[in-house]
C-alpha cells in the first residue's frame, strides 16, 4: 500500500485492528492466534447498545469488522468485536466467523484491561492483549503547531501542523475544515492534499438515512465523515470524537460501514 495512504488512514484513526500471531493452518487453537488490541479509543458517543459493522476490501482480500458495546461497569465498557484480522484468517480457520473477542475497556483511557475469545453463548478463553507504548492511542494526534495552509483550490485555511511517524500533516481547526486532514507529506513519499471543499451527501445504511461529509484528495483517496452516533463511537476521527469515518476509498483499499444499531446484545457469556 502506498505509504501516503497509510498516513492518511493513521491520522484519522480509521484502522482498529487485531494482530494474529503466526498461524500454521487449520486445527490451531484460535486463542493462541488472536490478540486483542491494547487500546480501543471509543468516542464520547459510546453507550451500551451501540453496534457497528464495517467491510474492508484490501487488494481483493475481504473481511468484515464488527463491534458492539454490550455492557458496562462503573469504569469500563464491555465490548464484543470481530476484527479484520480475524476475517482474513477464515482461509485457515473456516469457522472463525463464529468467534468473537470480549474486551473490558477502560472508559477514560481506552486501555483494554483483559480479553477473551469465544463463540456465541460461551464465556470464552483468555487471550493476549497487545502491548502498546504508554499513552499511545490509535488515531490520536499530538497537539501540533498552529499555522495556516493554502490549498490548490485557493483557500487559505487555519490548521495545526503535526508530525506523525516521520510524516507531516496539516489538520483543519475551524469551520467546515475542523478536524479535516488538509495535507500530508514526508520524505520518500508523494505528498497529497484536499482537492476541493467538503460536500454534503445522504446515504443509506441498513434502512437508515445517514448524513455524511465527503472529502476528496489529490492522491485519489476519498473519505466520508459522519456524526452518526455508532460511527462516532467506534471510528472517531479525533480524540474529541466529533465525527466518525463512515467510508474510506483509496488505491488498494476500501472500508465502509454497512450496519449500525442502538440495540446490540451480548453474544458471549460475561
C-alpha positions in Angstrom: 0.0 0.0 0.0 1.2 3.5 -0.8 2.7 4.9 2.3 0.9 8.2 1.9 -2.4 6.4 2.0 -1.3 4.7 5.2 -0.5 8.1 6.8 -4.0 9.4 5.9 -5.7 6.4 7.4 -3.5 6.6 10.6 -4.1 10.3 11.1 -7.9 9.7 11.1 -7.8 6.6 13.3 -9.8 4.6 10.8 -8.0 1.3 11.3 -8.8 -0.6 14.6 -7.2 -4.0 14.0 -6.1 -7.0 15.9 -2.8 -8.7 15.0 -2.8 -12.5 14.8 0.3 -14.5 15.8 2.0 -16.5 13.0 -0.6 -19.1 12.1 0.3 -22.5 10.7 -3.1 -23.6 9.4 -6.4 -25.2 10.3 -6.6 -27.1 13.6 -4.7 -24.5 15.5 -6.3 -23.1 18.7 -7.7 -19.7 17.8 -6.9 -18.4 21.3 -3.2 -18.9 20.5 -3.5 -17.0 17.3 -5.6 -13.9 18.1 -4.6 -10.9 20.2 -6.8 -8.2 21.4 -5.9 -4.5 20.7 -4.0 -2.8 23.5 -6.3 0.2 23.2 -9.8 0.7 21.8 -10.4 4.5 21.6 -14.2 4.8 21.8 -15.7 8.2 21.0 -17.7 10.2 23.5 -21.0 8.9 22.0 -20.2 5.5 23.4 -23.0 3.8 25.3 -24.4 0.3 25.9 -26.3 -1.0 22.8 -24.3 0.8 20.1 -23.1 -1.6 17.4 -21.4 -1.2 14.0 -20.3 -3.4 11.1 -17.7 -2.4 8.6 -16.4 -4.2 5.5 -12.8 -4.0 4.3 -11.5 -4.8 0.8 -7.7 -4.7 0.8 -6.3 -5.7 -2.6 -9.2 -8.2 -3.2 -9.0 -9.7 0.3 -12.3 -9.0 2.0 -13.2 -9.1 5.7 -15.9 -7.7 8.0 -15.3 -6.0 11.3 -17.9 -5.9 14.0 -18.1 -4.0 17.3 -20.7 -3.8 20.0 -20.9 -2.3 23.5 -22.9 -4.9 25.3 -22.4 -3.9 29.0 -20.6 -1.6 31.4 -19.3 -1.3 34.9 -18.6 1.9 36.7 -15.2 2.4 35.0 -15.2 0.1 32.0 -17.1 -0.9 28.8 -17.7 -4.5 27.9 -17.1 -4.6 24.2 -17.5 -7.6 21.8 -15.7 -7.5 18.4 -14.7 -9.4 15.4 -11.7 -7.8 13.8 -10.5 -7.6 10.2 -7.5 -9.8 11.1 -10.0 -12.5 12.2 -11.9 -12.1 8.9 -8.7 -12.6 6.9 -7.9 -15.8 8.8 -11.1 -17.5 7.6 -9.0 -19.3 4.9 -7.1 -21.1 7.7 -9.9 -21.4 10.2 -13.3 -21.7 8.3 -15.4 -21.3 11.5 -13.6 -18.1 12.5 -16.8 -16.1 11.9 -18.3 -17.9 14.9 -15.6 -16.4 17.3 -15.6 -13.0 18.9 -13.4 -11.1 21.3 -14.9 -9.9 24.5 -12.8 -7.0 25.9 -13.0 -5.0 29.1 -12.1 -1.4 28.1 -11.3 1.4 30.5 -13.7 4.3 29.9 -11.2 7.0 30.4 -8.1 5.7 28.7 -9.4 3.2 26.2 -7.0 0.6 27.5 -8.0 -3.0 27.1 -7.7 -4.4 30.6 -8.4 -8.0 29.7 -9.9 -10.0 26.8 -11.3 -13.4 26.0 -12.1 -15.2 22.7 -15.1 -17.5 22.4 -18.2 -18.5 20.4 -21.8 -17.3 21.0 -23.1 -18.4 24.4 -19.6 -19.2 25.7 -17.6 -17.4 28.4 -14.5 -17.5 26.2 -10.9 -18.2 27.0 -8.4 -15.6 28.0 -6.2 -14.2 25.1 -3.2 -11.9 25.0 -3.7 -8.2 24.9 -1.2 -6.3 22.6 1.5 -4.2 24.3 1.3 -0.5 23.5 3.6 2.3 24.4 2.4 4.4 27.4 -0.1 7.0 26.3 -0.3 5.6 22.7 -3.8 5.6 21.3 -4.6 4.7 17.7 -5.6 7.8 15.7 -4.8 10.3 18.4 -2.7 13.2 17.2 -0.2 15.4 19.0 -1.3 18.9 19.8 0.6 20.3 16.8 1.7 23.9 15.9 -0.9 26.5 14.9 -0.5 27.6 11.3 -2.2 28.2 8.0 -2.1 26.2 4.8 -3.0 27.3 1.3 -4.5 24.5 -0.8 -4.7 24.2 -4.6 -8.3 25.3 -4.8 -7.3 28.7 -3.5 -8.4 28.7 0.2 -6.1 29.6 3.0 -7.2 27.5 6.0 -6.3 27.7 9.7 -4.7 24.4 10.7 -2.4 22.6 13.1 0.8 21.1 11.8 1.7 17.7 13.3 4.4 15.2 12.9 3.3 11.5 12.8 5.7 8.6 12.2 8.1 10.6 10.1 5.4 12.4 8.1 4.0 15.9 8.4 0.3 16.6 8.3 -1.9 19.7 8.4 -5.3 19.3 10.2 -8.0 22.0 9.9 -9.0 23.7 13.1 -12.0 25.9 12.2 -15.4 25.8 10.5 -16.2 23.1 7.9 -12.5 22.1 7.9 -12.3 21.5 11.6 -10.7 18.1 12.2 -10.2 17.5 8.5 -6.9 16.2 7.1 -5.9 19.0 4.7 -2.4 18.0 3.5 0.3 15.4 4.2 3.8 14.9 3.0 7.0 13.1 4.1 10.5 12.2 2.9 10.5 9.5 0.3 6.7 9.6 -0.4 4.4 11.6 -2.6 2.5 14.3 -0.8 -1.2 14.9 -1.2 -3.8 17.4 -0.2 -7.5 18.1 -0.1 -8.7 18.6 -3.7 -11.8 20.7 -3.0 -14.2 21.9 -0.4 -16.2 19.3 1.6 -19.5 18.3 0.1 -22.6 17.0 1.9 -24.4 13.8 1.0 -27.1 11.4 2.3 -26.5 7.7 2.2 -28.5 4.6 3.3 -27.2 2.0 5.8 -29.4 -0.9 6.9 -32.5 1.2 6.2 -31.4 4.3 8.0 -30.5 7.6 6.2 -27.1 9.0 7.3 -25.7 12.4 6.5 -22.1 12.4 5.5 -19.4 14.9 4.5 -17.4 13.8 1.5 -13.7 14.7 1.2 -11.7 14.1 -2.0 -7.9 14.2 -2.2 -5.3 14.7 -4.9 -4.0 11.1 -4.5 -7.4 9.6 -5.3 -8.3 9.0 -1.7 -11.8 9.8 -0.6 -13.3 9.9 2.9 -16.9 10.2 4.1 -17.3 11.5 7.7 -20.4 11.5 9.7 -21.9 12.4 13.1 -23.9 9.2 13.3 -23.6 8.0 16.9 -22.4 4.5 16.4 -19.8 5.6 13.8 -18.6 8.3 16.1 -18.2 5.8 18.9 -16.3 3.1 17.0 -14.5 5.0 14.3 -13.8 8.5 15.7 -11.5 10.7 13.6 -10.2 12.6 16.6 -10.0 12.2 20.3 -12.9 14.7 20.6 -15.0 12.3 18.6 -17.0 14.9 16.8 -17.2 12.9 13.6 -16.6 9.3 12.6 -15.2 7.6 9.5 -18.2 6.2 7.5 -16.2 5.2 4.4 -12.7 5.4 3.0 -11.7 4.7 -0.6 -8.0 4.7 -1.7 -5.9 2.8 -4.2 -5.8 -0.8 -2.9 -8.3 -0.4 0.0 -11.9 0.3 0.6 -13.6 0.4 4.0 -17.3 1.1 4.5 -19.8 1.0 7.4 -22.6 -1.5 6.4 -24.7 -1.7 9.6 -25.4 0.4 12.7 -27.6 -0.3 15.7 -28.6 1.0 19.1 -29.8 -2.4 20.3 -26.7 -4.6 20.4 -27.0 -7.6 22.8 -24.2 -9.7 24.3 -23.3 -12.8 22.3 -20.7 -14.1 24.8 -21.5 -15.0 28.4 -20.0 -12.3 30.7 
